[in-house]
Amino acid sequence: MEDKMNNMIESLYPTVRNSGKLIRLGRIVDPADGRGLIATVVYGLLNGPKPNEHENLYNLGEMVKGLGQAGIDGILVSPGFLQIYSPYLVYGSAPGVILCLEWNNMFRNQEHRLGFEEGRSTFIGTIEDALRLGADAILTYIFIGYEDPEIEAYYIRQNALLSRECEKLGMVRIIETMARGRRLQSEEVRRKEYVKLHTRIASEIGCDIIKTEWPGDRDAFQEVVDCCPVPIFLAGGPSTNEPIDTLKLAEDAMRSGAKGLLFGRKILEAKDPYAITKALRNIVHDGYSAEKAALGSGITADK
């Protein structure tokens, strides 16, 4: 069994070549299958508070604990979140920790959140900070489509330097890639050709996992996976009204070659985050269909 696990990690994650990365990777993916289900809890860093969030702000730690008990493998959080809620991450079923080391305003709504036509990013910590805070992995972003090519080059350079530091210090490296910016119309950002472009760029810069968005259908996503030598986790995108839609997207992604899911709103804004987590885990790790996972988790069309 031990050799099988080692071979699984080595075959699926070719950049994990030292004990530090191997041990940390095993905390955010299941070593038995190399797959992972990760919840994204960085909305506050990127978009500020949710409506009426003040009513539940002090329950965020309990929510993370509940997600761990429901079977989540990892959580993506900010440095501040990790410092505040770290007591909820030291129990037996606690998820692994991915630290978001980048702030950006790419996702802010222009009308209500003072967004910009073309956003910018900046790093908010170092690999040493991530190690000190107890992170198992770090995540930053790469966007293509800026009007000024020097801006794209700057972010590529900064991401590359961070990747080299992760290699030195044994930190698992995740890059989230997307096409945004003034050179693109909103209907173009998920074009298969662009997703193939930015995921391949990230893999060539150097990382262990890539998070990216759905290009529209299984065949297109399979092409993305086939063109990228680094494991791809699917980003969740906007929340959906029906949980079965979330489960069907997850099933499509896993059957098209994804090694995991990195979902935010599709988990956190679900009517029952714990039920959707259990169902997604069945899809990721047990190969369930969306319908079977929904049935096993007690999910109905209105839940």
C-alpha positions in Angstrom: 0.0 0.0 0.0 2.8 2.4 0.9 4.6 1.8 -2.5 1.3 2.3 -4.3 0.7 5.6 -2.6 4.2 6.8 -3.4 3.9 5.8 -7.0 0.5 7.6 -7.2 2.0 10.9 -6.0 5.1 10.5 -8.1 3.1 9.7 -11.3 0.5 12.4 -10.8 2.7 15.2 -9.3 6.0 15.1 -11.2 7.3 18.3 -9.6 7.1 17.0 -6.0 10.7 15.9 -5.5 11.5 16.4 -1.9 10.2 15.3 1.5 8.9 18.7 2.4 6.6 19.0 -0.6 5.6 15.3 -0.4 4.5 15.6 3.2 2.7 18.9 2.7 1.0 17.6 -0.5 -0.3 14.6 1.4 -2.2 16.9 3.7 -4.2 18.6 0.9 -4.7 15.6 -1.4 -5.5 12.0 -0.6 -2.2 10.0 -1.1 -4.3 6.9 -2.0 -5.6 8.5 -5.2 -3.8 11.8 -5.6 -7.1 13.7 -5.7 -8.3 16.6 -3.6 -11.4 18.6 -2.6 -10.5 22.1 -1.4 -12.8 24.9 -0.2 -11.9 28.5 -1.0 -12.5 30.9 1.9 -10.7 34.0 0.6 -13.8 36.1 -0.5 -13.1 38.6 2.3 -9.6 39.3 1.0 -10.7 39.8 -2.6 -14.3 41.1 -2.3 -14.9 42.2 1.2 -17.7 41.0 3.4 -20.8 39.2 2.1 -24.3 40.7 2.7 -25.3 40.1 6.3 -22.1 38.3 7.0 -21.7 40.1 10.4 -24.5 37.8 11.7 -22.2 34.8 11.2 -18.7 36.3 11.2 -17.7 34.5 14.4 -19.0 31.2 13.2 -16.4 30.9 10.4 -14.1 28.8 12.5 -16.9 26.4 13.2 -17.7 26.3 9.5 -14.1 25.3 8.7 -14.3 22.6 11.4 -17.6 21.3 10.0 -16.2 21.2 6.5 -13.3 19.1 7.7 -15.6 16.7 9.4 -17.7 16.6 6.2 -14.6 15.4 4.3 -12.9 18.5 2.8 -9.2 17.8 2.1 -8.0 21.4 2.3 -9.0 25.0 2.6 -7.7 28.1 0.9 -7.4 31.0 3.3 -5.8 34.4 3.8 -3.0 35.1 6.3 -5.3 37.1 8.5 -8.0 34.3 8.5 -5.3 31.7 9.3 -4.1 33.7 12.3 -7.6 34.3 13.7 -9.1 30.8 13.1 -6.0 28.6 13.6 -7.5 27.0 16.8 -10.0 25.3 14.5 -7.2 23.7 12.4 -5.5 21.6 15.0 -7.9 18.7 15.5 -7.9 15.3 13.9 -10.1 15.8 10.9 -8.9 19.4 10.2 -8.3 20.1 6.5 -4.9 21.0 5.1 -4.1 24.7 4.7 -3.4 26.5 1.5 -2.4 30.1 2.0 -3.4 32.7 -0.5 -0.3 35.0 -0.8 -1.8 37.4 -3.3 -4.4 40.2 -3.1 -6.0 41.3 -6.3 -9.0 43.4 -7.4 -9.7 41.5 -10.6 -13.1 40.1 -9.3 -14.6 43.2 -7.7 -17.9 44.4 -9.0 -17.4 47.9 -10.6 -20.8 49.2 -9.4 -20.9 48.1 -5.8 -17.3 47.3 -4.9 -15.3 50.1 -6.5 -13.9 47.7 -9.1 -11.8 48.6 -12.0 -11.9 48.0 -15.7 -8.6 46.2 -15.5 -7.4 45.0 -12.1 -4.0 44.6 -10.5 -2.4 42.2 -8.0 0.3 42.2 -5.4 1.8 39.6 -3.1 1.0 39.9 0.6 3.5 37.6 2.1 6.5 35.4 1.6 7.2 31.6 1.7 8.8 32.1 5.1 5.5 33.7 6.3 3.6 30.7 5.0 5.9 28.3 6.8 5.6 30.3 10.0 1.8 30.3 9.8 1.6 26.6 9.3 0.6 26.4 5.6 0.9 23.3 3.6 0.8 25.1 0.2 0.6 28.6 -1.2 -1.5 30.0 -4.1 -1.0 33.0 -6.3 -2.6 34.1 -9.6 -1.6 34.6 -13.2 -3.9 36.6 -15.4 -3.4 37.1 -19.2 -5.0 39.8 -21.3 -3.7 43.0 -19.8 -3.6 45.9 -22.2 0.0 46.7 -21.2 2.3 43.7 -21.9 4.8 44.9 -19.3 2.2 44.2 -16.6 1.8 40.6 -17.7 5.6 40.2 -17.8 5.9 41.7 -14.3 3.4 39.2 -12.8 5.0 36.3 -14.7 8.4 37.3 -13.2 7.1 37.6 -9.7 5.3 34.3 -9.9 8.5 32.6 -11.2 10.6 34.0 -8.3 8.0 32.6 -5.9 8.1 29.2 -7.5 11.9 29.1 -7.1 11.5 29.9 -3.4 8.9 27.1 -3.0 11.4 24.7 -4.6 14.1 25.7 -2.1 11.9 25.5 1.0 9.7 22.5 0.1 6.4 24.3 -0.1 3.7 23.0 -2.4 3.1 25.6 -5.1 -0.4 26.3 -6.6 -1.1 28.8 -9.4 -4.5 30.0 -10.3 -4.7 31.0 -14.0 -7.3 33.0 -15.8 -7.8 35.2 -18.9 -8.9 38.7 -17.9 -8.1 42.3 -18.8 -9.0 44.9 -21.5 -7.8 42.8 -24.4 -10.6 40.4 -23.8 -14.4 40.7 -24.0 -16.3 39.1 -21.1 -17.6 36.3 -23.4 -14.1 35.4 -24.4 -12.4 34.8 -21.1 -13.2 31.1 -20.9 -12.3 30.2 -24.4 -10.6 26.9 -24.7 -7.6 28.4 -26.5 -7.0 30.9 -23.7 -7.3 28.3 -20.9 -4.8 26.1 -22.7 -2.5 29.0 -23.0 -2.4 30.3 -19.4 -2.4 26.8 -17.8 0.6 25.8 -20.0 2.4 29.0 -19.1 2.0 28.3 -15.4 3.3 24.8 -15.7 6.4 26.0 -17.6 7.0 28.6 -14.9 7.0 25.8 -12.3 4.2 24.7 -10.0 2.7 21.6 -8.5 -1.0 22.2 -9.1 -2.9 24.6 -11.4 -6.3 25.9 -10.6 -8.3 27.1 -13.6 -11.8 27.6 -14.9 -14.2 25.5 -16.9 -13.9 26.1 -20.7 -17.4 25.0 -21.5 -17.6 21.3 -21.9 -15.9 18.0 -21.2 -14.1 17.8 -24.6 -12.6 21.3 -24.2 -11.5 20.6 -20.6 -9.9 17.3 -21.7 -7.9 19.2 -24.2 -6.7 21.6 -21.5 -5.7 18.7 -19.3 -3.9 16.9 -22.2 -1.8 20.0 -23.0 -0.7 20.6 -19.4 1.9 18.4 -17.6 0.8 19.6 -14.2 -2.3 18.3 -12.4 -5.3 20.6 -12.8 -8.0 21.4 -10.2 -11.2 23.1 -11.4 -12.2 26.5 -10.1 -15.9 26.7 -9.1 -16.9 30.0 -10.6 -20.3 31.6 -9.8 -22.6 30.0 -7.3 -25.6 28.0 -8.7 -29.2 27.8 -7.6 -29.4 24.1 -7.8 -26.8 21.9 -6.0 -27.2 19.2 -8.6 -25.7 21.6 -11.1 -22.6 21.9 -8.9 -22.4 18.1 -8.7 -22.8 17.7 -12.5 -20.0 20.2 -13.1 -17.8 18.3 -10.6 -18.5 15.0 -12.3 -17.8 16.4 -15.7 -14.5 17.8 -14.5 -13.3 14.6 -12.8 -14.3 12.5 -15.8 -12.4 14.9 -18.1 -9.1 14.6 -16.2 -9.2 17.0 -13.3 -7.3 15.8 -10.2 -9.5 17.8 -7.9 -11.8 20.8 -7.2 -11.1 24.1 -5.7 -14.6 25.5 -5.0 -15.6 28.6 -3.1 -19.1 29.9 -3.5 -20.4 26.6 -4.8 -19.7 25.2 -1.3 -19.9 28.2 1.0 -23.1 29.6 -0.5 -24.9 26.3 -0.8 -28.0 25.9 1.4 -26.2 23.0 3.1 -22.4 23.4 2.8 -21.8 20.2 4.6 -24.1 18.0 2.5 -22.6 19.4 -0.7 -19.1 18.8 0.6 -20.0 15.1 1.3 -21.5 14.7 -2.2 -18.5 16.4 -3.8 -16.1 14.1 -1.9 -17.9 11.1 -3.2 -17.5 12.4 -6.7 -13.8 13.3 -6.3 -12.6 10.3 -4.3 -15.1 7.5 -5.0 -16.1 8.2 -8.6 -19.8 8.7 -8.0 -22.0 10.2 -10.6 -23.7 13.5 -9.7 -27.1 11.7 -9.1 -25.6 9.0 -6.9 -23.7 11.5 -4.9 -26.8 13.7 -4.4 -28.8 10.7 -3.3 -26.1 9.5 -0.8 -25.9 13.0 0.8 -29.6 13.6 1.0 -29.5 16.5 -1.5 -32.6 17.3 -3.4 -33.3 20.0 -6.1 -34.2 22.6 -3.4 -31.4 21.8 -0.9 
